[in-house]
Each structure stands twice: as structure tokens, then as C-alpha cells.
Amino acid sequence: MTASALDIFNAGVTASLSAHERRVQGDRNGANALDQEALDAFEQVLAAEPDHAGALGGKGMALAQLGRTQEAAECFQRGIELNPNVAENHRQLGLCYAEIGDLDRAREATRRAIDLEDTPEYREQAANDLSNFGDHALRAGRRHKAAGQSAEEERAYRHAHSLYWLALQIDGRNAHAEFGLDETERILCRYLSARRPWWRFW
């Protein structure tokens, strides 16, 4: 990597870290602007070095934060093709699949990440990420409920339930996932009860 390309790459990393800080502070607009800045920098590096692993990972992270999940997944897939032994690429790919709703692939990618880096800390991190996606789906279900969109509401709750369940397969002691699973099970039980005629309960 040339000195100028290294400077651009480092600028992308700095922008990505700053975006994370803005998200923690609740400044979503500021975070999005910095994610776009990071994306631009990583794309400049990749234009010169298409197989630069760090830039591929950075681009994938920026795309994921900007909501361009399918494109992010493609970046992580390319990183895995270049080096299948980097656990983080598998973990991030699993999160992309979870966001898209492809839970079988999410499970496969996440388990591959755990195989490569099977530590309690890594399991906890992967489970927390999946639980956070479960929270997003749960909130989406509530928004659909408020809007009277019953089919979309149920679909969102089922998605949330699957994400919490997957998180517990990764880290069986994850309190966040356990709480979310219990909550979505109660909600889905109400759906089932509402659909069954009264005589079916006897």
C-alpha cells in the first residue's frame, strides 16, 4: 500500500470510529455522515487494491451501518473468500443475514465465527448483536401494531423470536436474549389464542 493509500485507509478507520461514538451519543445523523465518509475512503483504497482485506471489512461495516445490508454482506463474503479464517468476517456476515431475515445462513455464519474464535467474550458479543437485532424487530412489531398492520406485526414478532432464540444457541446464559425470547413468546401465544375457537381449549 502506498503512503497516500495508507493515509486514506487510516482516515476511513478514524471516520468509522467517530461514527460509532456519535451513535453512542444518539447523534444518528452525524453518525451516518461519518459512515458515508468512511465508505468513501475505503472505496478509494479498494479502487487501487481490490483485495485489501482491511478496506473490504471497513466498507462492509460502513454499508451495514448505512442500511445497505446486502452490499455489506457481499463485502464480508469477499473477505471470507480471500481468507476464510477471519472470525469477524463470518460474524458480520451472520449479522447481515440476520438483518435480511435469512436465519439459516445467519446461524451457519455465526457458528463458523465461533468455531474460529470460541471464547466466552466472543460468544457474548455475537449473542448481544443478535439480541439487538431482535430488539429492532420487536420495536417494528409494535409500530405495525399501532398502525393496525396485523400481518406485518406478527411477522416482525416471529422474526424477533427467532433472533433471540439464535442468540441463546450461541450464549445460553445471555439475559438479554432470554428476556426477549420470553417477551416474544408471550406475544405470540396471544396471537395463537386469538386464532383458536373457544371450544379448542377444552
Backbone as numpy.savetxt, mean C-alpha at the origin, in Angstrom:
# Nx Ny Nz CAx CAy CAz Cx Cy Cz
27.39 6.15 -12.42 26.54 7.33 -12.42 27.43 8.57 -12.42
27.10 9.51 -13.30 27.87 10.75 -13.36 27.57 11.60 -12.14
28.45 12.60 -11.93 28.26 13.47 -10.77 26.93 14.22 -10.86
26.56 14.66 -12.06 25.30 15.40 -12.20 24.10 14.49 -11.96
24.19 13.23 -12.45 23.09 12.28 -12.22 22.96 11.96 -10.74
24.10 11.84 -10.06 24.07 11.58 -8.62 23.41 12.73 -7.88
23.71 13.96 -8.29 23.08 15.13 -7.67 21.57 15.10 -7.86
21.13 14.73 -9.06 19.69 14.67 -9.35 19.04 13.57 -8.51
19.72 12.41 -8.42 19.18 11.32 -7.61 19.05 11.74 -6.16
20.08 12.37 -5.62 20.04 12.81 -4.22 18.95 13.85 -4.01
18.70 14.70 -5.01 17.62 15.68 -4.90 16.27 14.97 -4.84
16.14 13.89 -5.60 14.91 13.11 -5.55 14.70 12.48 -4.19
15.76 11.92 -3.62 15.66 11.31 -2.29 15.27 12.36 -1.26
15.89 13.53 -1.34 15.58 14.61 -0.39 14.13 15.03 -0.51
13.64 15.17 -1.74 12.24 15.56 -1.95 11.30 14.49 -1.41
11.65 13.24 -1.61 10.80 12.14 -1.12 10.73 12.13 0.41
11.86 12.34 1.07 11.87 12.39 2.53 11.08 13.59 3.05
11.23 14.72 2.36 10.48 15.92 2.76 8.98 15.71 2.58
8.61 14.99 1.51 7.19 14.69 1.28 6.62 13.87 2.43
7.41 12.91 2.89 6.95 12.09 4.02 6.73 12.96 5.26
7.63 13.88 5.51 7.48 14.77 6.66 6.22 15.62 6.55
5.93 16.09 5.32 4.72 16.90 5.11 3.46 16.07 5.35
3.47 14.80 4.92 2.31 13.94 5.16 2.09 13.73 6.65
3.18 13.52 7.39 3.07 13.34 8.84 2.46 14.58 9.47
2.78 15.74 8.94 2.26 17.01 9.46 0.84 17.31 8.99
0.33 16.47 8.08 -1.03 16.68 7.57 -1.12 17.60 6.37
0.02 17.95 5.80 0.05 18.84 4.63 0.07 17.99 3.36
-1.09 17.52 2.94 -1.16 16.62 1.79 -0.77 17.32 0.50
-1.20 18.56 0.32 -0.87 19.28 -0.92 0.64 19.50 -1.04
1.25 19.88 0.06 2.70 20.07 0.05 3.42 18.77 -0.22
2.92 17.68 0.36 3.53 16.36 0.13 3.41 15.96 -1.33
2.24 16.19 -1.92 2.06 15.82 -3.33 3.01 16.59 -4.24
3.21 17.86 -3.94 4.12 18.67 -4.76 5.55 18.13 -4.66
5.94 17.74 -3.47 7.30 17.19 -3.28 7.42 15.80 -3.90
6.36 15.00 -3.84 6.39 13.70 -4.50 6.56 13.87 -6.01
5.89 14.85 -6.57 6.04 15.12 -8.00 7.46 15.57 -8.32
8.03 16.38 -7.45 9.43 16.82 -7.62 10.37 15.62 -7.57
10.12 14.70 -6.62 10.93 13.49 -6.53 10.78 12.64 -7.78
9.55 12.48 -8.24 9.28 11.69 -9.45 10.04 12.25 -10.64
10.00 13.56 -10.81 10.71 14.20 -11.92 12.21 13.91 -11.86
12.76 13.97 -10.66 14.20 13.73 -10.50 14.55 12.28 -10.83
13.77 11.34 -10.30 14.07 9.92 -10.57 13.90 9.58 -12.04
12.94 10.20 -12.69 12.75 9.95 -14.13 13.92 10.49 -14.94
14.50 11.60 -14.51 15.70 12.12 -15.19 16.85 11.12 -15.09
17.02 10.55 -13.91 18.09 9.55 -13.73 17.83 8.33 -14.60
16.58 7.87 -14.63 16.25 6.67 -15.39 16.33 6.89 -16.90
16.18 8.13 -17.33 16.34 8.42 -18.75 17.77 8.14 -19.20
18.72 8.36 -18.30 20.13 8.08 -18.61 20.53 6.66 -18.24
19.96 6.14 -17.15 20.29 4.79 -16.67 18.99 4.04 -16.36
18.38 3.40 -17.37 17.05 2.79 -17.20 16.99 1.71 -16.12
18.12 1.10 -15.79 18.12 0.02 -14.81 18.68 0.44 -13.45
18.67 1.73 -13.17 19.17 2.20 -11.89 18.19 1.79 -10.80
18.62 0.88 -9.93 17.72 0.28 -8.94 17.15 1.31 -7.96
18.02 2.20 -7.49 17.56 3.20 -6.53 16.52 4.13 -7.13
16.75 4.55 -8.38 15.80 5.45 -9.03 14.49 4.75 -9.34
14.56 3.46 -9.70 13.33 2.69 -9.93 12.49 2.61 -8.65
13.16 2.29 -7.55 12.44 2.23 -6.28 11.87 3.57 -5.88
12.67 4.63 -6.05 12.21 5.97 -5.72 11.03 6.40 -6.57
11.10 6.08 -7.87 9.99 6.41 -8.76 8.73 5.67 -8.35
8.89 4.38 -8.03 7.74 3.60 -7.59 7.09 4.18 -6.35
7.90 4.58 -5.38 7.36 5.17 -4.15 6.62 6.47 -4.44
7.21 7.32 -5.29 6.57 8.60 -5.61 5.25 8.37 -6.34
5.25 7.45 -7.30 4.01 7.16 -8.03 2.93 6.63 -7.09
3.32 5.76 -6.18 2.35 5.20 -5.23 1.73 6.31 -4.38
2.55 7.23 -3.91 2.04 8.31 -3.08 1.14 9.26 -3.87
1.37 9.34 -5.17 0.55 10.21 -6.02 -0.71 9.49 -6.52
-0.92 8.26 -6.07 -2.11 7.53 -6.45 -2.03 6.82 -7.78
-0.85 6.76 -8.36 -0.66 6.10 -9.66 -0.15 4.67 -9.40
-1.03 3.87 -8.81 -0.63 2.60 -8.22 -0.15 1.59 -9.26
-0.85 1.50 -10.39 -0.46 0.52 -11.40 0.93 0.83 -11.95
1.23 2.10 -12.18 2.55 2.48 -12.65 3.62 2.19 -11.59
3.25 2.42 -10.33 4.19 2.12 -9.24 4.51 0.63 -9.23
3.48 -0.20 -9.39 3.69 -1.65 -9.39 4.66 -2.06 -10.50
4.54 -1.43 -11.64 5.44 -1.76 -12.75 6.89 -1.44 -12.41
7.10 -0.34 -11.67 8.47 0.00 -11.25 9.03 -1.06 -10.31
8.23 -1.48 -9.34 8.71 -2.49 -8.39 8.91 -3.84 -9.08
8.06 -4.15 -10.04 8.23 -5.40 -10.80 9.55 -5.37 -11.57
9.87 -4.22 -12.16 11.13 -4.10 -12.89 12.31 -4.23 -11.93
12.20 -3.64 -10.76 13.26 -3.78 -9.77 13.47 -5.23 -9.36
12.37 -5.99 -9.25 12.48 -7.40 -8.90 13.13 -8.19 -10.03
12.81 -7.83 -11.26 13.45 -8.50 -12.40 14.96 -8.30 -12.38
15.39 -7.11 -11.99 16.81 -6.80 -11.95 17.50 -7.49 -10.77
16.81 -7.54 -9.63 17.38 -8.19 -8.44 16.22 -8.73 -7.60
15.93 -10.02 -7.70 14.78 -10.59 -6.98 14.99 -10.74 -5.48
16.15 -10.38 -4.98 16.47 -10.61 -3.57 16.36 -9.35 -2.71
15.72 -8.30 -3.23 15.51 -7.08 -2.44 14.11 -7.15 -1.84
14.04 -7.35 -0.54 12.75 -7.55 0.13 11.82 -6.37 -0.05
12.36 -5.16 0.00 11.50 -3.97 -0.03 10.73 -3.85 -1.33
11.33 -4.26 -2.45 10.59 -4.21 -3.72 9.38 -5.14 -3.68
9.54 -6.31 -3.09 8.42 -7.24 -2.97 7.34 -6.68 -2.03
7.79 -6.07 -0.92 6.82 -5.50 0.03 6.01 -4.38 -0.61
6.72 -3.49 -1.30 6.02 -2.37 -1.94 5.10 -2.85 -3.06
5.54 -3.88 -3.79 4.69 -4.45 -4.83 3.43 -5.04 -4.20
3.59 -5.72 -3.06 2.44 -6.27 -2.36 1.46 -5.19 -1.94
1.98 -4.05 -1.49 1.10 -2.94 -1.10 0.36 -2.38 -2.31
1.03 -2.34 -3.45 0.36 -1.88 -4.67 -0.79 -2.82 -5.03
-0.52 -4.11 -4.97 -1.57 -5.09 -5.27 -2.73 -4.97 -4.28
-2.40 -4.74 -3.01 -3.44 -4.58 -2.00 -4.30 -3.37 -2.30
-3.68 -2.30 -2.72 -4.42 -1.07 -3.06 -5.32 -1.30 -4.27
-4.81 -2.04 -5.25 -5.59 -2.32 -6.46 -6.74 -3.28 -6.16
-6.55 -4.14 -5.16 -7.57 -5.12 -4.81 -7.23 -6.54 -5.21
-6.01 -6.75 -5.71 -5.56 -8.09 -6.10 -4.90 -8.74 -4.88
-5.73 -9.30 -4.00 -5.23 -9.75 -2.70 -4.39 -11.01 -2.80
-4.65 -11.86 -3.79 -3.82 -13.05 -3.95 -2.38 -12.67 -4.27
-2.21 -11.74 -5.19 -0.86 -11.29 -5.53 -0.25 -10.49 -4.38
-1.08 -9.74 -3.67 -0.57 -8.99 -2.51 -0.01 -9.95 -1.47
-0.74 -11.02 -1.23 -0.30 -12.03 -0.26 1.02 -12.68 -0.72
1.09 -13.02 -2.00 2.28 -13.68 -2.54 3.50 -12.78 -2.44
3.33 -11.51 -2.84 4.46 -10.59 -2.82 4.92 -10.30 -1.39
3.96 -10.14 -0.48 4.31 -9.85 0.90 5.01 -11.03 1.55
4.54 -12.23 1.26 5.20 -13.41 1.82 6.62 -13.56 1.27
6.81 -13.20 0.02 8.16 -13.26 -0.55 9.07 -12.26 0.17
8.55 -11.09 0.47 9.33 -10.09 1.21 9.73 -10.63 2.58
8.77 -11.28 3.25 9.04 -11.84 4.58 10.06 -12.97 4.48
9.99 -13.77 3.42 10.99 -14.84 3.24 12.39 -14.27 3.14
12.51 -13.10 2.52 13.81 -12.49 2.32 14.30 -11.74 3.56
13.37 -11.24 4.35 13.76 -10.47 5.55 12.78 -10.78 6.67
12.91 -11.97 7.22 11.95 -12.44 8.22 12.41 -12.04 9.62
12.07 -10.80 9.97 12.34 -10.30 11.31 11.02 -9.80 11.91
10.89 -9.80 13.22 9.66 -9.28 13.84 9.35 -7.85 13.42
10.40 -7.03 13.28 10.19 -5.63 12.90 9.64 -5.51 11.49
10.16 -6.34 10.58 9.71 -6.27 9.19 8.28 -6.79 9.07
7.96 -7.86 9.80 6.60 -8.37 9.80 5.62 -7.32 10.33
6.01 -6.66 11.40 5.15 -5.62 11.98 4.93 -4.49 10.99
6.01 -4.08 10.30 5.89 -2.99 9.34 4.95 -3.38 8.19
5.12 -4.60 7.67 4.27 -5.05 6.56 2.80 -5.14 7.01
2.58 -5.65 8.21 1.20 -5.77 8.72 0.58 -4.39 8.96
1.36 -3.46 9.47 0.85 -2.11 9.69 0.47 -1.44 8.37
1.30 -1.64 7.35 0.99 -1.05 6.04 -0.34 -1.60 5.51
-0.51 -2.91 5.60 -1.75 -3.53 5.13 -2.95 -3.05 5.96
-2.74 -2.91 7.27 -3.82 -2.42 8.13 -4.20 -0.99 7.78
-3.22 -0.18 7.42 -3.53 1.20 7.02 -4.39 1.21 5.76
-4.09 0.31 4.81 -4.94 0.21 3.62 -6.34 -0.26 4.03
-6.40 -1.16 5.03 -7.71 -1.57 5.54 -8.49 -0.39 6.10
-7.79 0.51 6.80 -8.44 1.71 7.33 -9.00 2.57 6.20
-8.23 2.72 5.11 -8.71 3.50 3.97 -9.99 2.90 3.41
-10.00 1.56 3.25 -11.18 0.90 2.71 -12.37 1.03 3.66
-12.11 0.96 4.96 -13.17 1.11 5.95 -13.79 2.50 5.86
-12.94 3.53 5.74 -13.45 4.89 5.62 -14.24 5.05 4.32
-13.76 4.40 3.25 -14.50 4.46 1.99 -15.88 3.84 2.15
-15.97 2.74 2.89 -17.27 2.12 3.14 -18.21 3.07 3.86
-17.70 3.81 4.82 -18.53 4.76 5.55 -18.99 5.90 4.65
-18.11 6.34 3.75 -18.51 7.39 2.81 -19.61 6.89 1.88
-19.47 5.66 1.40 -20.50 5.09 0.53 -21.82 4.94 1.29
-21.74 4.57 2.56 -22.95 4.44 3.38 -23.67 5.78 3.48
-22.89 6.83 3.75 -23.47 8.17 3.88 -24.12 8.62 2.57
-23.57 8.14 1.45 -24.10 8.52 0.13 -25.22 7.58 -0.33
-25.54 6.56 0.49 -26.59 5.63 0.12 -26.20 4.65 -0.97
-24.89 4.41 -1.12 -24.39 3.51 -2.16 -24.11 2.15 -1.54
-25.15 1.33 -1.41 -25.04 0.11 -0.62 -24.10 -0.92 -1.22
-24.11 -1.09 -2.54 -23.24 -2.09 -3.15 -21.77 -1.71 -2.97
-21.46 -0.43 -3.21 -20.09 0.04 -3.04 -19.67 -0.01 -1.58
-20.62 0.26 -0.70 -20.34 0.20 0.75 -19.92 -1.20 1.16
-20.70 -2.20 0.77 -20.37 -3.56 1.14 -19.05 -4.01 0.54
-18.81 -3.63 -0.72 -17.56 -4.01 -1.39 -16.36 -3.44 -0.63
-16.47 -2.19 -0.19 -15.37 -1.56 0.54 -15.14 -2.25 1.87
-16.21 -2.60 2.58 -16.06 -3.28 3.86 -15.43 -4.67 3.69
-15.81 -5.37 2.63 -15.22 -6.68 2.38 -13.72 -6.55 2.04
-13.40 -5.52 1.29 -11.99 -5.28 0.97 -11.20 -4.99 2.25
-11.77 -4.15 3.12 -11.10 -3.84 4.39 -10.91 -5.10 5.21
-11.93 -5.92 5.27 -11.85 -7.17 6.04 -10.72 -8.06 5.53
-10.60 -8.17 4.20 -9.55 -9.01 3.61 -8.16 -8.47 3.91
-8.02 -7.15 3.92 -6.72 -6.55 4.21 -6.31 -6.77 5.67
-7.26 -6.60 6.58 -6.94 -6.86 7.99 -6.59 -8.33 8.20
-7.33 -9.22 7.52 -7.06 -10.65 7.65 -5.65 -10.97 7.15
-5.28 -10.38 6.00 -3.95 -10.62 5.45 -2.88 -10.09 6.39
-3.12 -8.93 6.98 -2.16 -8.37 7.94 -1.92 -9.32 9.10
-2.99 -9.96 9.57 -2.84 -10.89 10.70 -2.15 -12.19 10.29
-2.21 -12.54 9.01 -1.44 -13.69 8.55 0.06 -13.39 8.59
0.41 -12.12 8.42 1.81 -11.71 8.45 2.30 -11.53 9.88
1.47 -10.89 10.71 1.84 -10.63 12.10 0.62 -10.91 12.97
0.56 -12.11 13.53 -0.62 -12.54 14.26 -0.90 -11.77 15.54
0.06 -10.97 15.99 -0.13 -10.20 17.23 -0.41 -8.73 16.95
-0.70 -8.38 15.70 -0.89 -6.98 15.34 -2.24 -6.48 15.84
-2.22 -5.62 16.85 -3.46 -5.14 17.48 -4.29 -4.30 16.52
-3.62 -3.51 15.70 -4.31 -2.67 14.71 -5.16 -3.53 13.79
-4.55 -4.57 13.23 -5.26 -5.46 12.31 -6.37 -6.22 13.02
-6.10 -6.66 14.24 -7.10 -7.42 14.99 -8.34 -6.58 15.28
-8.12 -5.33 15.67 -9.23 -4.42 15.94 -10.03 -4.18 14.66
-9.33 -3.93 13.54 -10.01 -3.68 12.27 -10.79 -4.89 11.80
-10.21 -6.08 11.98 -10.90 -7.30 11.57 -12.18 -7.49 12.37
-12.11 -7.27 13.68 -13.30 -7.40 14.52 -14.38 -6.41 14.09
-13.97 -5.19 13.81 -14.96 -4.16 13.44 -15.63 -4.50 12.11
-14.83 -4.90 11.12 -15.43 -5.21 9.82 -16.28 -6.48 9.89
-15.91 -7.43 10.74 -16.74 -8.62 10.90 -18.10 -8.26 11.48
-18.12 -7.35 12.44 -19.41 -6.92 13.00 -20.26 -6.24 11.93
-19.63 -5.40 11.12 -20.37 -4.71 10.06 -20.92 -5.70 9.04
-20.09 -6.64 8.61 -20.52 -7.61 7.60 -21.56 -8.56 8.15
-21.51 -8.87 9.44 -22.55 -9.70 10.04 -23.90 -9.00 9.98
-23.90 -7.69 10.15 -25.17 -6.94 10.04 -25.73 -7.04 8.63
-24.83 -7.00 7.64 -25.28 -7.16 6.24 -25.94 -8.52 6.05
-25.28 -9.56 6.55 -25.82 -10.90 6.37 -27.15 -11.05 7.09
-27.24 -10.49 8.30 -28.47 -10.59 9.07 -29.62 -9.88 8.35
-29.30 -8.73 7.75 -30.34 -7.96 7.07 -30.86 -8.69 5.84
-30.04 -9.54 5.25 -30.45 -10.24 4.03 -31.23 -11.51 4.30
-31.10 -12.08 5.51 -31.74 -13.36 5.81 -33.17 -13.15 6.30
-34.15 -13.84 5.76 -35.52 -13.75 6.28 -35.55 -14.17 7.75
-36.50 -13.63 8.49 -36.52 -13.88 9.93 -36.60 -15.36 10.25
-37.33 -16.17 9.40 -37.49 -17.57 9.74 -36.20 -18.37 9.60
-35.19 -17.81 8.90 -33.92 -18.53 8.73 -33.11 -18.55 10.04
-33.49 -17.75 10.99 -32.75 -17.71 12.25 -33.20 -18.79 13.22
-34.21 -19.56 12.83 -34.76 -20.56 13.77 -34.51 -21.96 13.23
